[in-house]
Amino acid sequence: MKLKTKVAFMGIMCAVVAILLNLAISLPSARGLIADSVSNNMLNLAKAYGRMVEIRIQQNGNSMILQEELQELFQDVKVDGVDSCYPYFVSSSNKVLYHPDESMIGTDNTNETAVQIVNEVNSGLNPDIEPKVVEYSDKGKEMIMGYYVLDSIGSIVMIIAEKQDAASMASALVKTNIAAALIAIVVALVVSLVFAGLISKPLKKSR
């Protein structure tokens, strides 16, 4: 094997190993960070809009706000990049007060996880139910829910999304990183060949 080829081969191998190690170390942690970020965004949305509803109720003299107001308030609520994300608002009597599917408004809530939260609210055993994120299964799909219980009336604001959608953001990151790695390998190959040529020329002249 010629000296130029050996130098180029060593350079490209070092670059490939470095890139693969970087991917192996960074991608798992990046996936976890993205999942945590989506969950935190859902929780923050639930808290923010829950408090907005509380303020509206106080302004209305502790009367529930009108359906038109709820529609205006919730219609654009979602986490960017998570298409399945939507808001869900349930009363302490387990009635749906808001849902993107208007046919569900006024019906009994059938979300089992939401029912459990309603039951906890109505039990009175835990007067201070903290906002949090939970995971559950619904009709064979893994779901994520961030929820906030309104202090004044015990209604629950929820932000719900399919867990797979949150994971798809991480998959997009993986694809982007792999594409960048392939480009970096090609660049490393070109640079290695150039430097190998520069190194081998003086050696050839000295012979």
Secondary structure as a PSIPRED ss2 file (coil, helix, strand):
# PSIPRED VFORMAT (PSIPRED V4.0)

   1 M C   1.000  0.000  0.000
   2 K C   1.000  0.000  0.000
   3 L H   0.000  1.000  0.000
   4 K H   0.000  1.000  0.000
   5 T H   0.000  1.000  0.000
   6 K H   0.000  1.000  0.000
   7 V H   0.000  1.000  0.000
   8 A H   0.000  1.000  0.000
   9 F H   0.000  1.000  0.000
  10 M H   0.000  1.000  0.000
  11 G H   0.000  1.000  0.000
  12 I H   0.000  1.000  0.000
  13 M H   0.000  1.000  0.000
  14 C H   0.000  1.000  0.000
  15 A H   0.000  1.000  0.000
  16 V H   0.000  1.000  0.000
  17 V H   0.000  1.000  0.000
  18 A H   0.000  1.000  0.000
  19 I H   0.000  1.000  0.000
  20 L H   0.000  1.000  0.000
  21 L H   0.000  1.000  0.000
  22 N H   0.000  1.000  0.000
  23 L H   0.000  1.000  0.000
  24 A H   0.000  1.000  0.000
  25 I H   0.000  1.000  0.000
  26 S H   0.000  1.000  0.000
  27 L H   0.000  1.000  0.000
  28 P H   0.000  1.000  0.000
  29 S H   0.000  1.000  0.000
  30 A H   0.000  1.000  0.000
  31 R H   0.000  1.000  0.000
  32 G H   0.000  1.000  0.000
  33 L H   0.000  1.000  0.000
  34 I H   0.000  1.000  0.000
  35 A H   0.000  1.000  0.000
  36 D H   0.000  1.000  0.000
  37 S H   0.000  1.000  0.000
  38 V H   0.000  1.000  0.000
  39 S H   0.000  1.000  0.000
  40 N H   0.000  1.000  0.000
  41 N H   0.000  1.000  0.000
  42 M H   0.000  1.000  0.000
  43 L H   0.000  1.000  0.000
  44 N H   0.000  1.000  0.000
  45 L H   0.000  1.000  0.000
  46 A H   0.000  1.000  0.000
  47 K H   0.000  1.000  0.000
  48 A H   0.000  1.000  0.000
  49 Y H   0.000  1.000  0.000
  50 G H   0.000  1.000  0.000
  51 R H   0.000  1.000  0.000
  52 M H   0.000  1.000  0.000
  53 V H   0.000  1.000  0.000
  54 E H   0.000  1.000  0.000
  55 I H   0.000  1.000  0.000
  56 R H   0.000  1.000  0.000
  57 I H   0.000  1.000  0.000
  58 Q H   0.000  1.000  0.000
  59 Q H   0.000  1.000  0.000
  60 N C   1.000  0.000  0.000
  61 G C   1.000  0.000  0.000
  62 N C   1.000  0.000  0.000
  63 S C   1.000  0.000  0.000
  64 M C   1.000  0.000  0.000
  65 I C   1.000  0.000  0.000
  66 L C   1.000  0.000  0.000
  67 Q H   0.000  1.000  0.000
  68 E H   0.000  1.000  0.000
  69 E H   0.000  1.000  0.000
  70 L H   0.000  1.000  0.000
  71 Q H   0.000  1.000  0.000
  72 E H   0.000  1.000  0.000
  73 L H   0.000  1.000  0.000
  74 F H   0.000  1.000  0.000
  75 Q C   1.000  0.000  0.000
  76 D C   1.000  0.000  0.000
  77 V C   1.000  0.000  0.000
  78 K C   1.000  0.000  0.000
  79 V C   1.000  0.000  0.000
  80 D C   1.000  0.000  0.000
  81 G C   1.000  0.000  0.000
  82 V C   1.000  0.000  0.000
  83 D C   1.000  0.000  0.000
  84 S C   1.000  0.000  0.000
  85 C C   1.000  0.000  0.000
  86 Y E   0.000  0.000  1.000
  87 P E   0.000  0.000  1.000
  88 Y E   0.000  0.000  1.000
  89 F E   0.000  0.000  1.000
  90 V E   0.000  0.000  1.000
  91 S C   1.000  0.000  0.000
  92 S C   1.000  0.000  0.000
  93 S C   1.000  0.000  0.000
  94 N C   1.000  0.000  0.000
  95 K E   0.000  0.000  1.000
  96 V E   0.000  0.000  1.000
  97 L E   0.000  0.000  1.000
  98 Y E   0.000  0.000  1.000
  99 H C   1.000  0.000  0.000
 100 P C   1.000  0.000  0.000
 101 D C   1.000  0.000  0.000
 102 E H   0.000  1.000  0.000
 103 S H   0.000  1.000  0.000
 104 M H   0.000  1.000  0.000
 105 I C   1.000  0.000  0.000
 106 G C   1.000  0.000  0.000
 107 T C   1.000  0.000  0.000
 108 D E   0.000  0.000  1.000
 109 N C   1.000  0.000  0.000
 110 T C   1.000  0.000  0.000
 111 N C   1.000  0.000  0.000
 112 E H   0.000  1.000  0.000
 113 T H   0.000  1.000  0.000
 114 A H   0.000  1.000  0.000
 115 V H   0.000  1.000  0.000
 116 Q H   0.000  1.000  0.000
 117 I H   0.000  1.000  0.000
 118 V H   0.000  1.000  0.000
 119 N H   0.000  1.000  0.000
 120 E H   0.000  1.000  0.000
 121 V H   0.000  1.000  0.000
 122 N H   0.000  1.000  0.000
 123 S H   0.000  1.000  0.000
 124 G C   1.000  0.000  0.000
 125 L C   1.000  0.000  0.000
 126 N C   1.000  0.000  0.000
 127 P C   1.000  0.000  0.000
 128 D C   1.000  0.000  0.000
 129 I C   1.000  0.000  0.000
 130 E C   1.000  0.000  0.000
 131 P C   1.000  0.000  0.000
 132 K E   0.000  0.000  1.000
 133 V E   0.000  0.000  1.000
 134 V E   0.000  0.000  1.000
 135 E E   0.000  0.000  1.000
 136 Y E   0.000  0.000  1.000
 137 S E   0.000  0.000  1.000
 138 D E   0.000  0.000  1.000
 139 K C   1.000  0.000  0.000
 140 G C   1.000  0.000  0.000
 141 K E   0.000  0.000  1.000
 142 E E   0.000  0.000  1.000
 143 M E   0.000  0.000  1.000
 144 I E   0.000  0.000  1.000
 145 M E   0.000  0.000  1.000
 146 G E   0.000  0.000  1.000
 147 Y E   0.000  0.000  1.000
 148 Y E   0.000  0.000  1.000
 149 V E   0.000  0.000  1.000
 150 L C   1.000  0.000  0.000
 151 D C   1.000  0.000  0.000
 152 S C   1.000  0.000  0.000
 153 I C   1.000  0.000  0.000
 154 G C   1.000  0.000  0.000
 155 S C   1.000  0.000  0.000
 156 I E   0.000  0.000  1.000
 157 V E   0.000  0.000  1.000
 158 M E   0.000  0.000  1.000
 159 I E   0.000  0.000  1.000
 160 I E   0.000  0.000  1.000
 161 A E   0.000  0.000  1.000
 162 E E   0.000  0.000  1.000
 163 K H   0.000  1.000  0.000
 164 Q H   0.000  1.000  0.000
 165 D H   0.000  1.000  0.000
 166 A H   0.000  1.000  0.000
 167 A H   0.000  1.000  0.000
 168 S H   0.000  1.000  0.000
 169 M H   0.000  1.000  0.000
 170 A H   0.000  1.000  0.000
 171 S H   0.000  1.000  0.000
 172 A H   0.000  1.000  0.000
 173 L H   0.000  1.000  0.000
 174 V H   0.000  1.000  0.000
 175 K H   0.000  1.000  0.000
 176 T H   0.000  1.000  0.000
 177 N H   0.000  1.000  0.000
 178 I H   0.000  1.000  0.000
 179 A H   0.000  1.000  0.000
 180 A H   0.000  1.000  0.000
 181 A H   0.000  1.000  0.000
 182 L H   0.000  1.000  0.000
 183 I H   0.000  1.000  0.000
 184 A H   0.000  1.000  0.000
 185 I H   0.000  1.000  0.000
 186 V H   0.000  1.000  0.000
 187 V H   0.000  1.000  0.000
 188 A H   0.000  1.000  0.000
 189 L H   0.000  1.000  0.000
 190 V H   0.000  1.000  0.000
 191 V H   0.000  1.000  0.000
 192 S H   0.000  1.000  0.000
 193 L H   0.000  1.000  0.000
 194 V H   0.000  1.000  0.000
 195 F H   0.000  1.000  0.000
 196 A H   0.000  1.000  0.000
 197 G H   0.000  1.000  0.000
 198 L H   0.000  1.000  0.000
 199 I H   0.000  1.000  0.000
 200 S H   0.000  1.000  0.000
 201 K H   0.000  1.000  0.000
 202 P H   0.000  1.000  0.000
 203 L H   0.000  1.000  0.000
 204 K H   0.000  1.000  0.000
 205 K H   0.000  1.000  0.000
 206 S H   0.000  1.000  0.000
 207 R C   1.000  0.000  0.000
